[in-house]
């Protein structure tokens, strides 16, 4: 996010010329000898440089590497100095770029290649001092749980460039808001809803069934903040384990996945996105333990995963690397799990397996430089490195087919267009203290004695169970060979990969026949015919509950839509999506598309006249201004039509004109309507219409009403107990 003109560095330094000669208090800085040698010249030299840069006719910086990006001498500030900051700083050092990190730890891992400033990345004053006192030109982060208010303040006061943008970080920090953001962008998601009280929990259990996931909205990562609720007896315990309702909770429908997939996506300053290969991830105690690239899934699913990842990152702001995690369901469809706006564990394999690592590309992106290639190395490119047998110094890489007796045909079948296969094994603390250190080094020793393995140690102080202390990248020319090498280091991890392959095969995803089935499901989900379909099996909840459009059902299993949601323009989606969310919560299959009464009258006529024969039972039509769409559709179908008055962008009548237009239908052409912008009520009315002939759906509506009653009674009880002065609404 460029905050003030094209040259942020020039803008900020020009305003600071007068203050350069004045002494300023400096935070405590820990520098390695290598960093000390890189320290800048005296202040007088720096002042001369700034004055020259601010000259009326400025020449291009001699260290510039692109027309629009920052020069190589720009200083990159990183909030956080853990292992991700360490690997980012090492990649930057190879590019000749200086990195400074802000981290509260006395011995931050990133200090091996970055200047370490002690301070907390959630401390507003520390962030301000870091940016102002350390000459930061562009600020990024290795962890999203930072102080976004301080970031926005720095953007205003210091005019520092922040990548990704504070708005993106704020959206990602709150996982419930993250879900709503991606739902609005059309990204496939599991059904989800906010949970605010005991009534909400019970209604969620009735809607999603067991098991379902209860999650904390904030400060949740590496399995923290998640709770799998398996039955009614766990409802209260789950809420307590996540800090209570006041901590902010939401629920997700459990996704019965056969594989977990991930894609690293790098976004440039101009919004261009480039993907790395799709990988499979395995988790141990909810922490990423193994990744395999490329994932063992059909090409159609890899392409679909890439599209989902790029759509998710494409609707965010700012430059950098993003980790996108998703679920692969038995029918071949995909659901997004979550996105991390930073380097991610599922991308560590890129350090040795790809032409450009995720860390280098992150540095390039935030500086505004051209992005590097993201493809996997080819087997022939790495053959020379593999000749050293890959042991001793850990420099082994992909072996050539000839050197390992693997047929070239097998290489092409196992890899991706002849590329290598890369597996990442996380080194997680297996015990506290010395015992944990000993176990980790046993695995490292086995890696040094195995071809194609490269060890990365993070240099953290101390050892704890579950702590990430390093990782090992395993490279080979075939999947079989890579898994055999993994088995030497961690037999259980290799067996786990084999089990997911068996599960995918059982679902028909890894057989020729199954690939056709998967491709059909993917095509239906990702491409469609201009209509977004959804049929998540969820139901009642409180008025505040929010859902998201789940991925389309697989071919042969999809239920025919019962409700059609149409609108005159895609700009109306911000209003109309509430109706879709309600229908998804009640498990009502729907379709959603754009039909304009004025710009596409023939399409409107075809839609209305074919609606009943296609199985629709109710139509919800949103329109603003003249609002002819609901009435015109009602004139051409015998189905009930619910009109939603929408306030168009830039309108001056607050949607009142649309409301009056809808209610002024002539006798014989009835159109039901709701309050201006209240598409949620339109969805609820559609459920009631369907429920008149569907006892199960009617029961869900009754449960929904009971949930509302319990919610209000719960608020009344808390208000009476706490008193009006202490009650927080």
RAZI-V260555 format. One record per residue. N is the residue number from 1. RES is the residue in one letter. OMEGA is omega in degrees with one decimal (none if undefined). NEAR is the number of other C-alpha atoms within 8 Angstrom. D_LAST is the distance of its C-alpha to the last C-alpha in whole Angstrom. Layout:
N_RES_OMEGA_NEAR_D_LAST, N_RES_OMEGA_NEAR_D_LAST
This chain:
1_X_176.3_11_35, 2_X_-167.9_8_38, 3_X_-177.4_9_36, 4_X_179.7_8_39, 5_X_-176.0_7_42, 6_X_-177.0_6_44, 7_X_-178.2_8_45, 8_X_-178.6_14_42, 9_X_178.5_10_44, 10_X_-179.3_10_47, 11_X_-175.4_11_44, 12_X_-175.9_11_42, 13_X_179.7_9_46, 14_X_-179.2_10_47, 15_X_-175.7_7_45, 16_X_-176.5_8_45, 17_X_-175.9_10_49, 18_X_-175.3_6_49, 19_X_-174.4_6_47, 20_X_-177.1_9_49, 21_X_-178.3_7_52, 22_X_178.2_5_49, 23_X_179.2_5_48, 24_X_177.2_5_45, 25_X_-177.6_4_43, 26_X_174.4_5_43, 27_X_177.1_9_41, 28_X_-177.0_6_43, 29_X_175.5_8_44, 30_X_-177.8_8_46, 31_X_172.0_11_49, 32_X_177.1_10_51, 33_X_-178.9_6_55, 34_X_-179.9_8_54, 35_X_-179.7_11_52, 36_X_-179.6_8_54, 37_X_-177.8_6_56, 38_X_-176.1_6_54, 39_X_-175.0_6_53, 40_X_178.7_5_53, 41_X_179.1_6_56, 42_X_-175.1_6_56, 43_X_-179.2_8_54, 44_X_178.5_7_57, 45_X_179.1_8_57, 46_X_-179.8_10_54, 47_X_178.3_10_54, 48_X_179.3_8_57, 49_X_-179.7_8_55, 50_X_-179.7_12_52, 51_X_178.2_10_54, 52_X_179.9_8_56, 53_X_-176.8_9_53, 54_X_180.0_9_52, 55_X_-177.3_7_56, 56_X_178.6_4_56, 57_X_-174.1_4_58, 58_X_174.6_8_56, 59_X_178.4_5_58, 60_X_179.1_5_56, 61_X_-177.0_6_55, 62_X_-179.1_5_58, 63_X_178.0_7_55, 64_X_178.6_11_53, 65_X_177.0_9_54, 66_X_-176.6_10_52, 67_X_-172.8_5_52, 68_X_-175.7_7_48, 69_X_176.1_10_47, 70_X_179.0_13_47, 71_X_-179.4_12_50, 72_X_-177.9_10_51, 73_X_176.1_8_51, 74_X_-179.4_12_47, 75_X_178.8_12_45, 76_X_175.1_13_42, 77_X_-178.2_15_39, 78_X_173.7_14_37, 79_X_-175.1_14_34, 80_X_-178.3_12_35, 81_X_178.7_17_38, 82_X_-175.6_11_38, 83_X_178.4_9_40, 84_X_175.5_11_39, 85_X_178.2_15_40, 86_X_-177.3_16_43, 87_X_174.6_10_44, 88_X_-179.4_12_43, 89_X_177.8_13_45, 90_X_177.5_9_48, 91_X_179.5_11_48, 92_X_179.4_13_48, 93_X_177.6_11_50, 94_X_177.8_7_53, 95_X_-177.8_7_52, 96_X_-177.3_8_53, 97_X_178.7_12_49, 98_X_179.4_12_48, 99_X_171.8_14_44, 100_X_-177.0_13_42, 101_X_176.1_16_39, 102_X_-176.7_17_36, 103_X_-176.9_15_36, 104_X_-175.5_9_35, 105_X_177.6_6_38, 106_X_179.4_5_41, 107_X_-178.0_7_43, 108_X_178.3_12_41, 109_X_-177.2_13_43, 110_X_-177.3_16_43, 111_X_177.4_15_45, 112_X_-178.1_7_48, 113_X_-178.8_13_48, 114_X_171.8_14_45, 115_X_-174.6_13_45, 116_X_174.8_15_42, 117_X_-179.3_13_40, 118_X_-179.4_12_38, 119_X_-176.2_10_34, 120_X_-178.6_10_31, 121_X_172.2_14_30, 122_X_179.6_8_26, 123_X_-175.7_10_28, 124_X_-179.0_10_27, 125_X_179.7_7_30, 126_X_178.8_10_32, 127_X_179.7_15_32, 128_X_178.2_10_33, 129_X_-179.3_10_36, 130_X_-177.3_12_37, 131_X_-176.8_14_37, 132_X_-172.7_9_39, 133_X_-174.6_10_41, 134_X_176.4_8_42, 135_X_-177.2_7_43, 136_X_178.4_14_41, 137_X_176.8_12_42, 138_X_-175.5_14_39, 139_X_176.1_14_36, 140_X_-176.4_12_35, 141_X_175.5_11_34, 142_X_178.3_13_35, 143_X_-175.9_8_31, 144_X_-176.6_11_28, 145_X_-178.8_7_26, 146_X_-179.0_8_26, 147_X_-176.7_10_25, 148_X_175.9_10_24, 149_X_178.9_7_23, 150_X_177.4_12_26, 151_X_-179.8_11_28, 152_X_177.6_9_27, 153_X_177.8_8_28, 154_X_179.1_12_31, 155_X_-178.9_12_32, 156_X_-170.8_7_32, 157_X_-173.3_6_33, 158_X_-177.3_9_36, 159_X_177.0_12_37, 160_X_178.3_15_37, 161_X_-177.7_12_37, 162_X_-178.4_14_34, 163_X_-10.1_13_35, 164_X_-173.0_14_33, 165_X_175.3_11_31, 166_X_178.9_11_27, 167_X_177.6_8_26, 168_X_179.9_12_27, 169_X_179.9_12_26, 170_X_178.8_9_23, 171_X_-177.3_11_23, 172_X_-177.1_13_25, 173_X_179.6_12_22, 174_X_-171.9_10_19, 175_X_175.3_12_21, 176_X_175.3_9_19, 177_X_177.3_9_19, 178_X_179.4_12_23, 179_X_-179.3_12_23, 180_X_-179.9_9_22, 181_X_-178.4_9_24, 182_X_176.9_11_27, 183_X_179.6_12_27, 184_X_179.7_10_27, 185_X_177.9_9_30, 186_X_178.1_7_31, 187_X_-179.0_11_32, 188_X_-174.8_13_32, 189_X_168.0_13_29, 190_X_174.8_16_29, 191_X_-178.2_14_26, 192_X_-178.5_12_23, 193_X_177.0_11_19, 194_X_179.1_12_16, 195_X_-175.5_13_15, 196_X_-174.1_11_11, 197_X_179.4_9_13, 198_X_176.5_7_16, 199_X_177.3_10_17, 200_X_-178.7_14_16, 201_X_-179.4_11_19, 202_X_178.2_10_21, 203_X_177.8_14_21, 204_X_177.7_15_22, 205_X_178.0_11_25, 206_X_-178.1_10_26, 207_X_-173.4_14_25, 208_X_-171.7_14_27, 209_X_179.1_9_29, 210_X_-5.5_8_30, 211_X_169.1_11_30, 212_X_-176.8_14_27, 213_X_169.9_12_26, 214_X_-173.5_14_22, 215_X_173.0_13_21, 216_X_-178.7_14_19, 217_X_-173.6_14_18, 218_X_175.5_9_19, 219_X_179.9_9_23, 220_X_176.5_11_24, 221_X_-179.3_6_28, 222_X_177.6_7_31, 223_X_177.3_9_30, 224_X_177.8_7_27, 225_X_177.5_12_24, 226_X_178.1_11_25, 227_X_176.8_10_26, 228_X_-178.6_9_28, 229_X_-172.9_13_27, 230_X_-177.6_8_30, 231_X_-177.0_8_30, 232_X_-178.3_7_27, 233_X_-177.6_6_28, 234_X_-175.2_9_27, 235_X_-177.6_11_23, 236_X_-179.6_7_22, 237_X_179.4_8_24, 238_X_179.7_12_23, 239_X_-179.5_11_19, 240_X_-178.2_8_20, 241_X_-178.7_8_23, 242_X_172.6_13_20, 243_X_178.1_8_18, 244_X_-177.6_10_16, 245_X_-177.8_10_13, 246_X_179.0_7_11, 247_X_-177.8_9_14, 248_X_-175.4_11_13, 249_X_169.8_15_16, 250_X_-177.5_14_18, 251_X_175.7_13_21, 252_X_173.1_13_24, 253_X_-178.0_12_27, 254_X_179.1_9_30, 255_X_-178.5_7_33, 256_X_-172.8_6_36, 257_X_172.3_9_38, 258_X_175.0_11_41, 259_X_169.3_11_41, 260_X_-178.2_12_39, 261_X_177.9_14_40, 262_X_177.8_14_39, 263_X_170.3_17_40, 264_X_-179.6_17_40, 265_X_178.0_15_40, 266_X_-177.3_15_40, 267_X_-179.7_16_39, 268_X_-179.7_15_41, 269_X_-179.9_11_40, 270_X_175.2_4_42, 271_X_178.5_10_39, 272_X_179.7_8_42, 273_X_179.6_11_41, 274_X_-175.5_9_44, 275_X_167.8_11_43, 276_X_178.1_9_45, 277_X_175.5_11_46, 278_X_-178.7_14_44, 279_X_169.6_13_44, 280_X_177.9_14_43, 281_X_172.5_14_41, 282_X_-178.0_11_41, 283_X_177.6_9_38, 284_X_-174.8_7_39, 285_X_177.5_6_36, 286_X_177.5_7_34, 287_X_179.5_9_36, 288_X_-175.1_13_38, 289_X_-177.5_13_41, 290_X_166.6_12_44, 291_X_177.2_14_44, 292_X_-179.4_12_47, 293_X_-5.6_12_48, 294_X_178.9_12_49, 295_X_178.7_10_47, 296_X_177.1_7_49, 297_X_179.5_8_48, 298_X_178.9_10_50, 299_X_-179.9_6_50, 300_X_179.8_10_48, 301_X_176.0_13_45, 302_X_-179.6_11_46, 303_X_178.4_8_46, 304_X_179.0_11_43, 305_X_177.7_14_41, 306_X_-179.4_11_42, 307_X_177.9_9_41, 308_X_-178.3_12_37, 309_X_-177.9_12_37, 310_X_175.9_12_38, 311_X_-179.2_10_36, 312_X_-178.2_13_33, 313_X_-179.1_11_34, 314_X_-179.4_11_35, 315_X_176.1_8_32, 316_X_-178.4_7_31, 317_X_174.3_11_32, 318_X_-175.6_14_34, 319_X_176.7_16_37, 320_X_179.3_16_38, 321_X_180.0_16_38, 322_X_175.2_15_35, 323_X_-176.3_16_35, 324_X_-179.3_15_35, 325_X_-178.3_12_34, 326_X_179.0_13_35, 327_X_171.5_14_36, 328_X_-177.9_13_39, 329_X_-176.7_13_39, 330_X_-179.1_11_42, 331_X_179.5_12_43, 332_X_178.2_14_43, 333_X_-174.0_16_40, 334_X_174.4_13_37, 335_X_177.2_13_34, 336_X_174.7_13_32, 337_X_178.1_10_30, 338_X_-178.2_10_29, 339_X_174.7_10_30, 340_X_-176.4_11_31, 341_X_-172.2_13_32, 342_X_170.7_13_35, 343_X_-170.9_14_38, 344_X_-179.2_11_37, 345_X_-178.5_6_39, 346_X_177.9_13_40, 347_X_-178.8_11_42, 348_X_179.9_11_44, 349_X_-177.3_14_47, 350_X_-178.8_12_47, 351_X_-179.6_10_49, 352_X_-174.0_11_52, 353_X_-175.1_14_52, 354_X_-179.6_13_51, 355_X_178.6_12_53, 356_X_-178.5_12_50, 357_X_176.8_12_47, 358_X_-177.1_14_44, 359_X_177.1_12_44, 360_X_-179.5_11_46, 361_X_176.0_14_45, 362_X_178.7_15_41, 363_X_178.5_12_43, 364_X_-175.5_12_45, 365_X_-176.5_17_42, 366_X_176.8_15_40, 367_X_-178.6_10_44, 368_X_179.8_12_44, 369_X_173.8_12_48, 370_X_-178.7_8_49, 371_X_179.9_8_48, 372_X_178.4_8_50, 373_X_-176.9_7_51, 374_X_-175.9_12_49, 375_X_172.8_9_51, 376_X_174.2_12_52, 377_X_171.8_12_56, 378_X_-179.2_10_59, 379_X_-177.5_15_61, 380_X_-179.2_8_64, 381_X_-175.3_7_62, 382_X_-174.6_13_61, 383_X_-177.0_13_65, 384_X_179.1_8_66, 385_X_-177.9_12_63, 386_X_-177.3_16_64, 387_X_179.1_10_67, 388_X_179.3_9_66, 389_X_172.0_9_65, 390_X_179.6_19_62, 391_X_179.6_15_62, 392_X_-176.9_7_62, 393_X_176.4_7_61, 394_X_-176.7_12_58, 395_X_-180.0_13_59, 396_X_178.3_16_60, 397_X_-176.5_18_59, 398_X_178.5_17_59, 399_X_176.7_18_63, 400_X_179.5_12_65, 401_X_-176.9_13_66, 402_X_-175.9_8_69, 403_X_-178.2_9_69, 404_X_178.8_7_67, 405_X_179.6_6_69, 406_X_-178.3_11_66, 407_X_-179.5_8_67, 408_X_179.4_8_66, 409_X_179.8_6_65, 410_X_178.9_9_63, 411_X_-178.7_15_61, 412_X_-179.7_11_60, 413_X_-174.6_9_59, 414_X_-178.3_12_57, 415_X_-179.6_14_56, 416_X_-176.9_9_55, 417_X_176.0_6_58, 418_X_-178.7_11_60, 419_X_178.1_13_57, 420_X_171.8_17_56, 421_X_-177.7_18_54, 422_X_176.0_14_51, 423_X_174.3_15_49, 424_X_175.5_14_47, 425_X_178.4_12_47, 426_X_171.6_11_44, 427_X_-180.0_11_45, 428_X_179.3_12_42, 429_X_179.5_15_43, 430_X_179.1_10_44, 431_X_177.3_11_45, 432_X_170.6_11_44, 433_X_-173.6_9_46, 434_X_179.6_7_50, 435_X_176.7_8_50, 436_X_177.5_14_47, 437_X_-178.6_12_49, 438_X_-178.7_8_52, 439_X_179.2_9_51, 440_X_-178.2_12_50, 441_X_172.9_8_53, 442_X_178.4_8_55, 443_X_178.3_10_53, 444_X_179.0_10_54, 445_X_177.2_8_57, 446_X_179.1_10_58, 447_X_179.2_15_56, 448_X_-178.1_15_59, 449_X_-178.5_9_61, 450_X_179.5_12_60, 451_X_174.2_13_61, 452_X_-177.9_17_58, 453_X_176.0_17_56, 454_X_-174.4_16_54, 455_X_174.2_12_52, 456_X_-179.3_7_49, 457_X_-170.8_7_48, 458_X_177.3_9_45, 459_X_178.7_6_46, 460_X_177.5_9_43, 461_X_175.8_5_44, 462_X_-179.4_5_44, 463_X_177.0_14_43, 464_X_178.0_11_40, 465_X_177.7_10_40, 466_X_-178.0_10_38, 467_X_176.8_8_39, 468_X_-177.5_8_40, 469_X_179.4_12_43, 470_X_173.1_11_45, 471_X_-179.8_11_46, 472_X_174.5_14_50, 473_X_-177.5_15_50, 474_X_-176.7_15_53, 475_X_-179.8_17_55, 476_X_-178.9_15_58, 477_X_177.8_18_59, 478_X_178.7_13_58, 479_X_-179.4_10_55, 480_X_-179.2_7_58, 481_X_-179.7_9_59, 482_X_-179.9_15_56, 483_X_175.4_10_54, 484_X_178.8_9_57, 485_X_175.0_11_57, 486_X_-179.6_14_53, 487_X_176.8_12_55, 488_X_-177.1_9_57, 489_X_-176.3_9_54, 490_X_-178.0_9_51, 491_X_-179.2_9_53, 492_X_179.3_7_49, 493_X_178.0_10_48, 494_X_178.8_12_51, 495_X_179.3_9_51, 496_X_175.9_9_47, 497_X_179.7_9_48, 498_X_-179.6_8_51, 499_X_178.8_8_48, 500_X_175.8_10_46, 501_X_178.3_10_49, 502_X_178.8_8_50, 503_X_178.4_9_47, 504_X_177.7_13_47, 505_X_179.1_10_51, 506_X_177.8_7_50, 507_X_179.5_9_48, 508_X_-176.6_12_50, 509_X_-176.6_16_49, 510_X_176.0_12_52, 511_X_-177.1_8_55, 512_X_178.4_6_56, 513_X_-179.1_7_55, 514_X_-180.0_11_52, 515_X_176.7_13_52, 516_X_178.0_8_52, 517_X_-179.3_13_50, 518_X_-179.3_17_47, 519_X_179.0_11_48, 520_X_179.5_10_48, 521_X_-179.4_15_44, 522_X_-179.6_16_43, 523_X_179.1_9_45, 524_X_-175.6_11_43, 525_X_-170.0_12_40, 526_X_-174.2_9_41, 527_X_178.0_8_43, 528_X_-179.9_9_42, 529_X_-177.6_4_44, 530_X_179.6_6_41, 531_X_177.2_8_39, 532_X_-178.0_10_36, 533_X_178.4_12_36, 534_X_-179.6_14_34, 535_X_-179.9_16_34, 536_X_-178.1_14_31, 537_X_177.2_11_31, 538_X_-174.5_14_27, 539_X_-160.5_14_26, 540_X_176.5_15_23, 541_X_-179.7_15_19, 542_X_-177.2_12_16, 543_X_-177.3_5_15, 544_X_-177.1_6_13, 545_X_179.7_9_16, 546_X_176.7_10_19, 547_X_175.7_11_22, 548_X_179.2_15_25, 549_X_176.5_16_29, 550_X_179.3_13_31, 551_X_179.8_15_34, 552_X_177.5_13_37, 553_X_179.8_13_39, 554_X_179.8_14_42, 555_X_179.4_10_45, 556_X_-179.4_4_47, 557_X_-176.5_6_43, 558_X_174.6_9_41, 559_X_-179.0_7_40, 560_X_179.7_7_41, 561_X_177.5_13_38, 562_X_-178.6_11_37, 563_X_174.3_14_35, 564_X_176.8_12_36, 565_X_-179.9_15_33, 566_X_-179.9_12_35, 567_X_-175.7_16_34, 568_X_-178.1_13_37, 569_X_178.0_9_36, 570_X_176.4_7_34, 571_X_177.8_7_32, 572_X_-175.5_13_30, 573_X_179.9_10_29, 574_X_177.4_8_26, 575_X_-170.0_10_25, 576_X_-178.7_14_27, 577_X_179.6_10_26, 578_X_177.4_12_23, 579_X_178.7_14_26, 580_X_-179.2_15_27, 581_X_178.5_13_24, 582_X_-179.9_13_24, 583_X_177.2_14_27, 584_X_-179.6_21_28, 585_X_179.7_17_25, 586_X_178.7_14_27, 587_X_-179.8_11_30, 588_X_178.9_14_32, 589_X_-173.9_15_34, 590_X_167.9_17_34, 591_X_-175.7_12_36, 592_X_-179.4_11_35, 593_X_179.0_10_37, 594_X_176.8_9_38, 595_X_-177.6_11_40, 596_X_179.4_13_41, 597_X_-175.4_11_42, 598_X_-175.5_5_44, 599_X_178.1_5_45, 600_X_-176.4_9_46, 601_X_179.1_9_47, 602_X_178.0_6_49, 603_X_179.0_9_46, 604_X_-179.8_12_44, 605_X_179.6_10_47, 606_X_-178.4_8_48, 607_X_-176.1_8_44, 608_X_-175.7_11_44, 609_X_-179.2_9_47, 610_X_-172.0_8_47, 611_X_-176.8_11_44, 612_X_-179.2_11_45, 613_X_177.7_6_48, 614_X_175.4_6_45, 615_X_178.5_9_43, 616_X_178.6_12_40, 617_X_179.6_11_39, 618_X_174.6_14_36, 619_X_173.4_13_36, 620_X_-175.8_16_33, 621_X_178.4_13_34, 622_X_-179.1_17_32, 623_X_177.8_17_33, 624_X_178.7_13_33, 625_X_-179.7_11_35, 626_X_171.9_8_38, 627_X_179.9_14_36, 628_X_-172.1_10_40, 629_X_-178.3_13_39, 630_X_-177.5_16_37, 631_X_-179.7_12_40, 632_X_178.1_9_43, 633_X_179.9_12_42, 634_X_-179.6_15_41, 635_X_-174.4_8_45, 636_X_177.3_9_46, 637_X_176.2_10_45, 638_X_179.8_7_44, 639_X_174.3_9_41, 640_X_-179.9_10_38, 641_X_176.6_14_36, 642_X_179.7_15_33, 643_X_177.8_15_32, 644_X_176.4_17_29, 645_X_-177.5_19_29, 646_X_174.2_14_29, 647_X_-178.4_14_28, 648_X_177.6_10_31, 649_X_179.0_5_31, 650_X_-178.2_4_32, 651_X_-177.9_9_32, 652_X_-174.8_4_32, 653_X_174.9_7_31, 654_X_178.2_7_28, 655_X_-178.5_15_29, 656_X_178.4_10_30, 657_X_178.8_12_34, 658_X_179.4_15_33, 659_X_-179.2_14_31, 660_X_178.9_8_34, 661_X_-176.9_11_37, 662_X_-175.4_15_35, 663_X_-177.9_9_35, 664_X_177.9_6_39, 665_X_179.3_10_41, 666_X_179.0_6_44, 667_X_179.3_5_45, 668_X_178.5_4_46, 669_X_-176.0_9_43, 670_X_172.8_10_40, 671_X_174.5_14_37, 672_X_178.4_9_33, 673_X_-178.1_12_30, 674_X_178.8_13_27, 675_X_-178.7_8_24, 676_X_177.0_11_25, 677_X_-174.3_12_24, 678_X_179.6_12_22, 679_X_178.5_13_24, 680_X_178.0_12_22, 681_X_176.0_9_23, 682_X_177.0_15_27, 683_X_179.0_14_26, 684_X_178.5_11_25, 685_X_177.3_8_28, 686_X_177.7_12_30, 687_X_-179.9_14_29, 688_X_177.8_10_30, 689_X_178.8_9_33, 690_X_-177.5_11_34, 691_X_178.6_12_33, 692_X_179.6_8_36, 693_X_-177.3_6_38, 694_X_-177.1_8_37, 695_X_-179.0_8_36, 696_X_178.7_7_34, 697_X_177.6_11_32, 698_X_178.0_12_31, 699_X_177.3_8_30, 700_X_177.5_12_27, 701_X_177.2_12_26, 702_X_177.0_8_26, 703_X_177.0_11_24, 704_X_179.4_13_22, 705_X_177.6_9_21, 706_X_177.1_8_21, 707_X_176.4_15_18, 708_X_-179.8_12_16, 709_X_-179.9_8_17, 710_X_179.1_9_16, 711_X_-179.7_13_13, 712_X_179.2_8_12, 713_X_178.2_8_14, 714_X_177.5_9_12, 715_X_179.8_8_8, 716_X_-179.1_8_11, 717_X_179.5_8_13, 718_X_179.3_10_10, 719_X_-179.6_10_9, 720_X_-178.9_8_13, 721_X_-174.4_6_14, 722_X_-175.4_9_11, 723_X_-173.9_9_12, 724_X_-176.0_7_10, 725_X_-176.7_5_11, 726_X_-174.8_6_10, 727_X_176.3_9_6, 728_X_-177.7_3_4, 729_X_none_2_0
